[in-house]
Amino acid sequence: MKTRLDVHSTIVRMCQRFAQPTRTASQGHAMNPAAGSNRTEAFLRIRHFVLAAMALTAMVVAGPVFADNNTCSSNSKSGGTVTFTLPSEIVVPQNGATSGPLWTSPAVMPVNSPSFSSCGTNVPNGLENATWGGTSAGDNTLYPTSVPWLSYRILQSGNALLPFGSQPSPSSVGAINAQISSPFQLQLVITGTIPSGNQTLPTGQLVRWDFTLGGGAIFAVDTFSIGGSGAINIIQPCVIAIDPTTVTLPTVTTSAFAGAGSTAGTTPFQINLTNCPTGDQLSITLTTSNPQTGTTGVIQNTAATSPAAGVGVQLLDGAGKPISFGSAIPEGPIPGATVNLPFAARYYQTDAAVTGGMVTAVATYTLTYQ
């Protein structure tokens, strides 16, 4: 039997961490199936890994004020708040992008949205009093953040809100007992060259949706904020050095196996990373959609053509211990820009008998930075 292990890399984003900046970035590799197959005749083989990154979120609430006037009356005395929950860290792309959306929040309904009993149909309104200044040059839907290359926009039902004086008056405002209660989204947008190194985006108030009502008074109908305390970490993750990485398992015969649980063809390999954030604590978590029941670190054979029988692929960590899928493996502080994470793969007999053929195994891994 003979086989190759292709470790293929793709990038996926996820999140992790709360409170203290915990940085997770991810990239992906795949072992065999979807990223190009390695072949064997009467022998075994594995292929690609996919790296994912994850991120978690937090939230806070801020409060605006609304008042009655002789042009538009309200059944409430306070305005609404819209609090966006962001991941504790957001991973920037590795493709050198200098423009385009970076992250968009789920839809968020306003809290305590004011209700109106009667208003005119052309009430001057729009976004103003943004925390970090007016709209970005060339796009009046974008507002700057404290991060020079990063801006944001507020979306209502998919449409960007405009600055004060440019935003059409909502049709619901002129109705009886109406509310501005459609969902909102926060979209972070890359608007410049991303420098090296990690950065932070403060939480707190972003911008207000103001209305001019009777007598020229200005009232905040909704106030938009980023929830949580502290800051959101904007992470530049390690870069996958080789894509795909191919690991060739040795040729073995079926006689190399001594019964269920026996192994053969152990082959070391590395996950090679470059441009890493030096000093961050790094851990890696591996998962698979096809675990072999009753074993540790073994992936079922999913080869579509001439599959071998009675055998899977077992993954080992740098200490030679079988991987526990879903459990983080601490790798310690990142010593420099280049990191090589050691692993090994081997054939694992899963049934009483083994027959030769092709072996395909797929796993994913997630890198976490703290």
C-alpha positions in Angstrom: 0.0 0.0 0.0 1.1 3.5 -0.7 -0.4 6.9 -0.1 0.0 10.6 -0.1 -1.4 13.1 2.4 -2.2 16.5 0.7 -2.6 19.3 3.2 -4.5 22.0 1.3 -5.1 25.5 2.6 -8.1 27.8 2.4 -9.1 30.7 4.6 -12.2 30.8 6.7 -13.1 33.4 9.4 -14.5 32.8 12.8 -14.1 34.3 16.1 -13.1 33.7 19.6 -12.3 35.5 22.8 -13.9 38.0 25.2 -12.7 40.6 27.6 -8.9 40.5 27.1 -8.0 40.7 23.4 -8.0 37.1 22.3 -7.1 36.9 18.7 -8.2 34.1 16.5 -7.4 33.9 12.9 -7.8 31.0 10.7 -6.8 29.6 7.5 -7.5 26.3 6.1 -6.1 23.1 4.7 -7.8 20.1 3.5 -6.7 16.5 3.5 -7.6 14.9 0.1 -11.2 15.3 -1.0 -12.3 18.8 -2.1 -8.8 20.1 -2.9 -7.4 17.6 -5.4 -7.0 13.9 -4.8 -4.0 11.8 -4.3 -4.2 8.3 -5.7 -3.2 4.9 -4.6 -3.6 1.5 -6.1 -4.2 -1.2 -3.4 -2.7 1.3 -1.0 -3.8 4.2 1.2 -3.6 8.0 1.0 -4.9 11.2 2.6 -5.3 14.8 1.5 -6.2 18.3 2.6 -6.8 20.4 5.7 -8.9 23.5 5.9 -8.0 26.3 8.3 -10.8 28.3 9.9 -10.8 31.2 12.2 -13.4 32.1 14.7 -14.5 35.0 16.7 -16.8 35.9 19.5 -18.9 39.0 20.4 -20.0 41.4 23.2 -22.6 44.1 23.6 -23.6 47.4 25.4 -26.5 49.8 25.1 -26.5 53.6 24.7 -29.5 55.9 25.0 -30.8 58.9 22.9 -33.6 61.4 23.6 -36.7 62.2 21.7 -39.1 65.0 22.4 -42.6 66.2 21.4 -43.0 69.3 19.3 -45.8 71.1 17.4 -45.1 69.4 14.1 -44.6 65.8 15.1 -46.0 64.3 18.3 -44.7 61.2 20.0 -46.1 58.7 22.4 -42.7 58.3 24.0 -40.2 60.7 25.5 -37.0 58.9 24.6 -35.4 57.6 21.4 -34.2 54.2 20.4 -30.8 52.5 20.7 -29.2 50.1 18.3 -26.3 48.1 19.8 -24.2 46.0 17.4 -22.4 43.0 18.8 -19.0 42.5 17.2 -16.6 39.6 17.4 -13.9 40.1 20.0 -11.5 40.1 17.1 -11.9 40.6 13.4 -9.5 39.0 10.9 -8.3 41.1 8.0 -7.9 39.5 4.6 -4.6 38.2 3.5 -5.0 39.2 -0.2 -3.9 42.8 0.3 -7.3 44.3 -0.3 -7.5 48.1 0.1 -11.3 48.5 -0.4 -14.5 46.6 0.2 -16.6 45.2 3.1 -14.6 43.6 5.9 -17.5 42.5 8.2 -21.3 43.0 8.4 -23.3 42.5 11.5 -26.5 40.5 11.8 -29.7 42.5 11.7 -30.4 44.3 15.0 -33.8 45.7 16.0 -33.8 49.1 17.8 -34.7 49.1 21.5 -37.3 51.6 22.7 -37.9 53.0 19.3 -40.2 56.1 19.6 -43.7 55.9 18.3 -45.2 58.8 16.3 -48.9 59.9 16.2 -48.5 62.3 13.4 -45.6 63.8 11.4 -45.0 65.6 8.1 -43.8 63.6 5.1 -40.6 65.7 4.5 -39.0 65.8 7.9 -35.2 66.7 7.5 -33.2 63.8 8.9 -30.1 61.6 8.6 -27.0 60.6 10.3 -24.8 63.1 12.2 -22.7 63.6 15.3 -20.5 60.7 14.3 -17.8 60.0 16.9 -14.9 60.1 14.6 -16.0 62.8 12.1 -18.0 63.2 8.9 -18.4 61.0 5.9 -15.4 59.6 4.1 -14.3 61.3 0.9 -16.0 59.9 -2.2 -18.8 58.0 -0.4 -21.4 59.7 1.7 -22.5 56.4 3.3 -19.2 55.8 4.9 -18.0 57.2 8.3 -14.4 56.9 9.6 -13.4 55.0 12.6 -10.4 55.5 14.8 -8.5 53.0 12.6 -7.3 55.1 9.6 -8.0 52.5 6.9 -11.4 51.4 8.3 -14.8 53.0 7.9 -18.3 52.0 8.6 -21.9 52.4 7.3 -25.3 51.9 8.9 -27.7 49.7 6.8 -31.4 49.8 7.2 -33.1 46.8 5.5 -30.0 46.6 3.3 -29.9 50.3 2.3 -27.2 52.6 3.7 -28.4 55.6 5.8 -27.3 59.0 4.4 -26.0 62.1 6.2 -28.4 64.6 7.7 -30.3 66.5 5.1 -29.8 63.8 2.4 -31.8 60.9 4.0 -35.4 60.6 2.7 -38.0 60.8 5.4 -39.2 57.3 6.4 -42.7 56.7 5.1 -43.8 55.3 8.4 -43.1 58.7 10.2 -46.2 60.3 8.5 -48.5 57.5 9.6 -50.6 57.3 12.7 -49.0 55.4 15.7 -46.0 54.5 13.5 -42.5 53.5 14.6 -39.0 53.4 13.0 -38.6 49.8 13.9 -37.0 48.1 10.9 -33.7 46.2 11.5 -30.3 47.8 11.2 -26.8 46.4 10.3 -23.3 47.7 10.9 -20.9 47.2 8.0 -17.1 47.7 8.5 -15.4 48.7 5.2 -11.8 48.7 4.2 -11.0 52.2 2.8 -7.2 52.2 2.6 -4.0 50.2 2.8 -3.8 47.9 5.8 -0.5 48.4 7.7 1.3 45.5 9.4 0.5 44.6 13.0 -2.6 44.2 15.0 -4.9 47.2 15.8 -8.0 47.9 17.9 -11.4 49.4 17.3 -13.0 51.0 20.4 -16.5 50.1 21.5 -19.1 52.8 22.3 -21.2 55.2 20.4 -20.8 55.5 16.7 -23.4 58.0 15.2 -27.0 59.2 15.7 -30.0 59.3 13.4 -31.3 62.8 14.0 -34.6 64.4 13.0 -35.4 68.1 12.7 -39.0 68.6 13.9 -41.1 71.6 14.8 -39.3 74.8 15.7 -36.0 73.5 14.2 -35.3 71.3 17.3 -33.0 68.3 16.7 -33.9 65.0 18.2 -32.0 61.7 18.1 -34.5 59.0 17.0 -31.9 56.2 17.2 -28.3 56.1 18.5 -26.0 53.4 17.1 -23.2 51.9 19.2 -20.7 49.0 19.3 -21.5 47.0 22.4 -19.0 45.8 25.0 -16.2 47.4 26.9 -12.6 47.8 25.9 -11.9 47.4 22.2 -12.3 45.0 19.2 -9.1 43.5 18.1 -8.3 43.7 14.4 -6.0 40.8 13.7 -3.5 40.2 10.9 -3.2 36.4 11.1 -0.4 34.1 10.2 -0.2 33.3 6.5 -0.2 29.7 5.2 3.2 29.3 3.7 2.4 26.3 1.4 -0.9 25.8 -0.3 -1.4 22.9 -0.7 1.0 21.1 1.5 1.4 17.4 0.4 2.4 14.7 2.8 3.2 11.3 1.2 2.5 8.3 3.3 4.8 5.3 2.7 3.7 2.3 0.7 2.4 -0.4 3.0 0.8 -3.8 2.5 -2.3 -5.2 4.2 0.0 -7.5 6.1 1.4 -4.5 7.9 -1.7 -4.4 10.1 -2.1 -6.7 13.0 -5.7 -6.2 13.8 -8.2 -3.5 14.8 -6.4 -0.6 16.4 -3.0 -1.4 14.8 -1.2 1.4 12.8 1.3 1.7 10.0 3.1 4.2 7.9 3.5 7.0 10.5 4.6 10.1 8.6 5.6 13.5 10.2 4.4 16.7 8.5 4.2 20.4 9.4 1.7 23.2 9.1 3.9 26.1 8.0 2.9 29.7 8.9 4.6 33.0 8.0 4.0 36.7 8.9 2.8 35.7 12.3 2.1 38.2 15.2 5.1 37.6 17.3 4.5 37.1 21.0 0.8 36.1 20.8 -0.2 32.9 22.5 -1.1 30.4 19.7 -3.2 27.3 19.9 -4.7 25.1 17.2 -7.9 23.1 17.2 -8.6 20.3 14.7 -12.0 19.0 13.8 -13.5 16.6 11.2 -16.9 15.9 9.7 -16.1 12.2 9.5 -14.6 11.0 12.8 -14.3 7.3 13.3 -16.6 6.2 16.1 -14.8 4.8 19.2 -11.4 6.0 18.3 -9.3 9.1 19.0 -8.0 11.2 16.2 -9.1 8.8 13.5 -10.8 10.1 10.3 -13.0 7.8 8.3 -12.0 6.9 4.7 -14.2 8.9 2.4 -12.5 8.0 -0.9 -15.0 8.0 -3.8 -13.0 5.7 -6.1 -11.6 2.2 -5.2 -11.7 2.9 -1.5 -9.7 0.8 0.9 -11.7 -1.1 3.5 -11.1 -1.4 7.3 -8.7 1.5 7.5 -8.8 5.2 8.3 -6.2 8.0 9.0 -5.1 8.9 12.4 -3.6 12.4 13.2 -1.0 12.8 15.9 0.2 16.0 17.6 3.8 17.1 17.9 4.3 14.8 20.9 3.0 11.8 19.0 -0.3 11.6 20.8 -3.6 11.1 18.9 -5.5 14.4 18.3 -8.7 14.9 20.2 -10.9 16.6 17.7 -12.4 19.8 19.0 -9.9 20.3 21.8 -7.4 23.2 21.5 -3.7 22.2 21.4 -1.6 25.0 23.1 1.5 25.9 21.0 2.8 28.6 23.4 3.9 32.1 22.5 4.7 32.8 18.8 8.5 33.0 18.7 8.8 34.9 15.4 7.3 35.6 12.1 7.7 32.0 10.9 6.0 29.1 12.8 6.1 25.4 11.9 3.5 23.3 13.7 4.5 19.6 13.9 2.0 16.8 13.3 2.0 13.3 11.9 -0.5 11.0 10.1 -0.7 7.3 9.9 -2.9 4.5 8.8 -5.2 3.1 11.5 -7.0 -0.3 11.2 -10.6 0.2 12.0 -12.1 -3.3 11.3 -11.0 -6.8 11.6 -9.7 -7.0 8.1 -8.0 -4.5 5.7 -8.3 -4.5 1.9 -6.1 -2.3 -0.3 -7.4 0.8 -2.1 -7.7 4.6 -1.9 -8.0 6.5 1.3 -9.3 10.1 1.6 -9.5 11.9 5.0 -10.6 15.5 5.6 -10.0 17.6 8.7 -10.1 21.3 9.5 -8.1 23.3 11.9 -8.5 26.6 13.7 -5.7 28.9 14.9 -6.4 31.0 18.0 -4.3 34.0 19.0 -4.3 35.5 22.5 
